[in-house]
Amino acid sequence: MEIDQVTTNSYSVTGLTASTQYEFYVTALGEGGTESDPSNTVQATTTA
């Protein structure tokens, strides 16, 4: 699911549920619209 288009190397996700594990990965779109392979997945758990 595309959540946003960014032009920096950081991103903040808001509105997450407390004490819940999430997984994130990124892809890039080339000028011709070709999507890259996904990055490695990172897992993060929100605090209570």
PyMOL commands that set and color helices and strands:
alter all, ss='L'
color gray80, all
select strands_A, chain A and resi 21-24+42-45
alter strands_A, ss='S'
color yellow, strands_A
deselect
rebuild
show_as cartoon
